[in-house]
Structure formats: structure tokens, C-alpha cells
Amino acid sequence: MSDFDLVVVGDCNADLLVSGGDVVPAFGQQERLVSQSHVTIGGSGGICAAGAARLGLRVAMVGVVGDDLFGRFMRDSLAERHVDVTAVRTAKETPTGLSIHLIRGEDRAIVTNPGTIPELRAEDLDADLLASARHVHVSAYFLQSGLWSGLAGVLGRARNAGATISLDPNWDPAETWDQGMSGLYGLLDMLLPNDAEAIELAASRAHSARGTAEEAALALATAGPGSVVVKLGAQGALAAFPKDKAIHVPAVPDVRPVDTVGAGDSFDAGFLAATLWGWDTRRALALGAACGALSTRSPGGTDAQATREEAVSAASDLIGEVLTVG
């Protein structure tokens, strides 16, 4: 039996959420008053790990934090969610990454100090840990420049040890849409972009005009990943395969979003959990959509993440089928 169902390799930083009142800052030493602020688990990797653990998976996190308040917060908060943080390294000279979200209605401005996010290196990925996992998930690839060199070899060894592999690219701030990622496609069982990311990845790869999310997913699926799973927000999600039609599921109805931060990462947690439970792609998409939607019920990416019972019930309602685990 594997030690872990899921090892998440990725960004492990805090989110500071500010909302209510006048959140638009003004220079000239002008003070503005807001009514709400709190710190939550952040980072694509951190949110995915927390969501997967809440669904009952045995989860380990591999990342880097600073020797500071936010680093201790991330370690403690993930551990409280039953995520193993033994492989989270502390960088003595670099502060923990931090994103400040200034939230106004359904819109937000985000200011990020990457801090330790790009500090994760391939040599931080313990071969025995990855070999102990059923699945390895890489988050926020484009933010983690320290991983670009050597990641292919590490993932290849994990795959040879029996793990399946997934990657969520997140947005590319440099808008190159590669940074060596295309060389990983043949190692991936699942590529998990959102619609905008899928469109940019496909257009960049083919040097062509941007098409639809489904066209992009189908094009990317021919590049090597076993499947391309695209998060479509209010339109649900789809999965494409190299030689088959895309599968669609709608979004979960009747969930009024309070905050969509991390919804895609909670989707990843649900989709990966369902896959590890042995569900087929349509059912896994439904669980991912349920987890993504339910995570938006309160501010931050993790406070409202679904329990297994909530997620399975919502996914069952979504596709009109009674779903069970085990």
C-alpha cells in the first residue's frame, strides 16, 4: 500500500484577504478603512492539498516557506488539515510568498510577493516520497522557475515507480506559455488548465490563432498528456483525449459565489480524488465541479472546501446519478 494517495508539489504561500469599505488604496499617506481582513491558506498547491485532505485522501505537500510568521502559518494550517508537511522546506533567507487580495464586489486586485514560491528545486523532491505516492500533482508550474530544470527526470522516476502524474500550469506571467512545460507532456496523465490557460497554451504551441476552450483541449491532448481537463467556471468543465470526443459536465447550480479564489484548485482536488477512487472521467468532472463550486461559499480558497459527503452529494445531483465512494 502506498504511503500517500497524493503528493502535491507546488506553491505554499499565504493569502491576505481585504474587503468591505473602501479597498482602493491611495498614495500620499491616505488611510482607508475596510471592514474585513483575514489570512488563509494560499497557493495553488496549498489549496489543492487542503481540499484533497478534506475529501479523505492521504496527502503530503512538497514546497518551500520562509522562516517567518506566514511560513509558520502555512505549516500549521496545512497540518491542521491533515496534510503531511514533512517535505515543506524552510528557506532561511527568503520570506514566505504572500498574495494580498483587495476584494470589491465580484472583482479583485491582487498584489503578490513571490518570496519562496520560485525557491522549490527538483532536488527538493525526495525520490522515496514520490515513489510512495499513488499520484503526484504539480501546481502553478509557471510561477516555480526553480523547478523547470530537472523536473522531467524526477517525474519520470515517479512514473516508473507507479505514480500517475498531473500538472496545473496556472497563468504564465511572462506569457511565453512553455518554459519547458511542453517537454513534460508525455509524462502527464492529466493536464489541468482553466479555459484561458488552455487557449493560450494551444495557440502558443501551434503558433496559430486562439480558438475555443474545447478546440484548445483537443489540440493539447494530441501533444502527449493522457487527458486535458479544462475548468470552465460558470460553464462547468470538460475533458479531452487524444482520439476521442470531449466530455462535458455543467456547473453546479444554485451556488452563489462569495469568493472564487482557489476554486480551480479545489476542482483539481475533487477531480484527482475521484480518479483515485476509480471513478470514470464524467463522474470525476462532476466531483471536481462540485468541489470548485462549494469552495466559493466563503472568503478564501479553503474555509468552505467541501467534505466528502457534501461533494459526492452535489456531484450526484449534478449528473443525476447516485455516486458512492468505495
C-alpha positions in Angstrom: 0.0 0.0 0.0 1.3 3.5 -0.9 2.1 5.8 2.0 0.2 8.7 0.3 -2.7 8.9 -2.1 -1.4 12.3 -3.3 1.8 14.3 -3.2 1.3 17.9 -4.2 4.4 19.6 -5.5 4.0 23.4 -5.5 3.4 26.8 -4.2 2.8 27.1 -0.5 2.0 30.7 0.4 -0.4 32.7 2.4 -3.3 34.8 1.1 -4.3 38.0 2.9 -7.9 38.9 2.0 -9.1 42.5 2.5 -12.7 43.5 1.7 -15.6 45.8 2.8 -15.4 49.6 2.9 -13.0 51.4 0.6 -10.4 48.8 -0.5 -8.9 51.1 -3.2 -5.6 52.3 -1.9 -4.5 55.9 -2.2 -0.9 57.1 -2.1 0.1 60.3 -0.3 -0.2 58.5 3.0 -4.0 58.5 2.9 -5.6 55.9 5.2 -8.7 54.0 4.0 -10.9 51.9 6.3 -12.1 48.4 5.5 -14.4 46.1 7.5 -12.9 42.6 6.9 -9.5 41.1 6.7 -8.1 37.7 7.3 -5.2 35.4 6.4 -5.9 32.0 4.7 -4.1 29.1 3.2 -3.0 30.2 -0.3 -1.1 29.0 -3.2 -2.5 26.7 -5.9 -0.6 23.8 -4.3 -1.6 24.6 -0.7 -5.3 25.0 -1.6 -5.3 21.7 -3.6 -3.6 19.8 -0.8 -6.1 21.1 1.8 -9.0 20.3 -0.4 -7.8 16.7 -1.2 -7.2 16.0 2.5 -10.7 17.3 3.4 -12.0 14.7 0.9 -10.3 12.0 2.9 -7.1 11.4 0.8 -3.7 10.8 2.5 -1.8 13.9 1.3 1.7 15.2 1.5 2.9 18.7 0.5 6.3 19.5 -1.0 7.1 23.2 -1.1 9.1 26.0 0.4 8.2 28.6 3.1 10.2 31.2 4.8 11.4 31.3 8.4 8.7 33.8 9.3 5.1 34.3 10.6 3.5 33.3 7.3 5.7 30.3 6.8 4.7 29.0 10.3 1.1 29.8 9.5 1.2 27.7 6.3 2.8 24.8 8.0 0.5 24.8 11.0 -2.7 25.4 8.9 -1.9 22.6 6.4 -1.0 20.2 9.3 -4.4 21.1 10.9 -6.0 20.0 7.7 -4.2 16.6 8.0 -1.7 17.4 5.2 1.8 15.9 5.9 4.2 18.9 5.7 7.4 17.0 6.5 8.7 17.8 3.0 8.0 21.5 3.2 11.4 23.1 3.4 12.2 26.3 5.3 14.3 28.9 3.4 16.2 31.0 6.0 16.9 34.0 3.8 13.7 34.4 1.8 10.3 35.4 3.1 7.2 33.2 2.5 5.3 34.2 -0.6 2.2 36.4 0.1 -0.7 37.5 -2.1 -2.8 40.4 -0.9 -6.3 40.3 -2.4 -8.2 43.6 -2.4 -11.8 42.5 -2.9 -14.5 44.8 -4.2 -17.8 43.1 -5.0 -17.1 40.3 -7.5 -13.8 41.9 -8.6 -10.4 42.0 -7.0 -6.9 43.3 -7.3 -4.1 41.0 -6.4 -0.6 42.1 -5.3 1.9 39.2 -4.9 5.3 38.9 -3.4 6.6 35.6 -4.8 9.0 35.1 -2.0 9.8 31.4 -1.6 7.4 30.3 -4.5 10.3 30.1 -7.1 12.7 28.6 -4.5 11.4 25.0 -4.9 14.0 22.9 -6.8 14.0 19.5 -8.3 16.5 18.3 -5.7 13.8 19.1 -3.0 11.6 16.3 -4.4 12.6 13.2 -2.5 12.5 10.2 -4.7 11.3 7.9 -1.9 8.4 10.2 -1.1 7.3 10.4 -4.7 7.7 6.6 -5.0 5.4 6.3 -2.0 2.5 8.1 -3.8 -0.3 6.9 -5.9 -0.4 10.3 -7.7 1.9 13.3 -8.0 0.4 16.7 -8.8 2.5 19.7 -9.8 0.8 23.1 -9.2 1.4 26.6 -10.6 4.2 25.5 -13.0 4.9 28.9 -14.4 5.4 30.5 -11.0 8.0 27.9 -10.0 11.0 28.7 -12.1 13.3 26.7 -9.8 11.5 23.5 -10.9 11.9 24.0 -14.6 15.3 22.3 -14.6 15.3 18.7 -13.5 11.5 18.2 -13.1 11.2 15.9 -16.0 13.7 13.5 -14.6 12.0 13.5 -11.2 8.5 12.9 -12.6 9.9 10.2 -14.9 11.2 8.3 -11.9 7.9 8.8 -10.0 6.1 7.4 -13.0 8.4 4.4 -13.2 7.7 3.8 -9.6 4.0 3.5 -10.4 2.6 7.0 -9.7 0.3 8.8 -12.1 1.1 12.5 -12.8 -0.9 15.7 -13.3 0.1 19.3 -13.7 -1.9 22.6 -13.4 0.0 25.3 -15.2 -1.8 28.4 -13.8 -1.3 31.7 -15.7 2.2 32.4 -17.2 3.1 36.0 -16.1 5.8 36.1 -18.8 3.2 34.9 -21.4 5.7 32.6 -23.1 3.4 29.6 -22.4 6.2 27.0 -22.4 9.2 27.4 -20.1 10.0 23.7 -20.8 6.4 22.5 -20.0 5.8 21.0 -23.4 8.7 18.6 -22.7 6.7 17.2 -19.8 3.5 16.5 -21.7 4.5 12.9 -22.4 4.8 12.2 -18.7 1.4 13.6 -17.8 -1.7 11.6 -17.2 -3.7 14.8 -16.8 -3.1 18.5 -17.7 -5.4 20.7 -15.7 -5.6 24.3 -17.1 -8.6 26.7 -17.0 -10.1 27.8 -20.2 -8.0 30.9 -20.7 -4.8 29.0 -20.0 -5.7 26.1 -22.3 -6.4 28.6 -25.2 -3.1 30.3 -24.7 -1.1 27.0 -24.4 -2.7 25.6 -27.6 -2.2 28.8 -29.6 1.4 29.2 -28.5 2.2 25.5 -29.3 0.7 25.7 -32.8 1.6 29.3 -33.5 -2.0 29.8 -34.5 -5.0 32.0 -33.8 -6.8 31.4 -30.5 -9.8 29.0 -30.7 -12.4 27.8 -28.2 -11.5 26.1 -25.0 -12.7 22.7 -26.4 -10.6 23.2 -29.6 -7.6 24.0 -27.4 -8.1 21.0 -25.2 -8.4 18.6 -28.1 -5.3 20.1 -29.7 -3.3 19.8 -26.4 -4.5 16.2 -25.9 -2.6 15.3 -29.1 0.6 16.6 -27.7 1.1 13.9 -25.2 -1.0 14.2 -22.0 -3.4 11.3 -21.4 -6.2 13.8 -20.9 -6.7 17.6 -20.8 -9.2 18.7 -18.2 -10.3 22.3 -18.6 -12.1 24.3 -15.9 -14.8 26.5 -17.4 -16.1 28.4 -14.4 -19.8 29.1 -14.7 -19.9 26.7 -17.8 -18.7 23.7 -15.9 -15.7 21.6 -17.1 -14.6 19.4 -20.0 -12.1 16.7 -20.6 -10.5 15.9 -23.9 -8.5 12.9 -25.0 -6.1 12.2 -27.9 -8.5 10.2 -30.0 -12.0 10.8 -28.7 -14.7 13.5 -28.3 -14.6 15.8 -25.4 -16.7 15.1 -22.3 -18.6 18.0 -20.7 -20.3 18.5 -17.4 -22.3 21.7 -16.4 -21.6 23.9 -13.4 -23.3 23.2 -10.1 -26.4 25.3 -10.0 -27.7 27.4 -7.0 -24.3 28.1 -5.5 -24.0 31.9 -5.1 -20.2 32.6 -5.0 -18.9 34.7 -2.2 -15.2 34.4 -3.3 -13.8 32.4 -6.2 -10.2 32.4 -5.1 -8.8 28.9 -5.4 -12.0 27.4 -7.0 -9.9 25.8 -9.7 -7.5 24.3 -7.2 -10.4 22.8 -5.3 -11.7 21.5 -8.6 -8.3 19.8 -9.1 -8.6 18.2 -5.6 -12.0 16.8 -6.4 -11.1 15.6 -9.9 -7.9 13.9 -8.6 -9.8 12.3 -5.6 -12.5 10.9 -7.9 -9.9 9.5 -10.2 -8.0 7.8 -7.3 -11.3 6.4 -6.1 -11.6 4.7 -9.5 -14.4 6.9 -10.9 -14.6 7.4 -14.7 -13.9 10.8 -16.3 -17.5 12.1 -16.4 -18.0 11.3 -12.7 -14.6 12.8 -11.8 -15.5 16.0 -13.7 -18.7 16.2 -11.7 -16.9 15.8 -8.4 -14.3 18.4 -9.5 -17.1 20.9 -10.5 -18.8 20.3 -7.1 -15.7 20.9 -5.1 -14.8 24.0 -7.1 -18.3 25.5 -6.7 -18.7 24.7 -3.0 -15.3 26.2 -2.2 -16.7 29.6 -3.2 -19.2 29.8 -0.3 -16.9 31.9 1.9 -13.9 34.1 1.5 -10.6 32.5 0.8 -9.8 29.3 -1.0 -10.1 26.7 1.8 -12.6 27.8 4.5 -15.6 26.4 2.6 -14.0 23.4 0.9 -16.4 20.5 0.7 -16.3 17.4 2.8 -16.5 14.1 1.0 -20.2 13.8 1.8 -21.0 17.3 0.5 -19.0 16.9 -2.6 -20.4 13.4 -3.5 -24.0 14.6 -2.9 -23.5 17.7 -5.1 -21.9 15.7 -7.8 -24.7 13.1 -7.7 -27.3 15.9 -8.1 -25.3 17.4 -11.0 -25.3 14.3 -13.2 -28.5 12.7 -11.9 -26.8 9.6 -10.6 -26.2 8.2 -7.1 -22.5 8.2 -6.6 -20.6 6.4 -3.8 -17.1 6.0 -2.6 -15.6 2.6 -2.0 
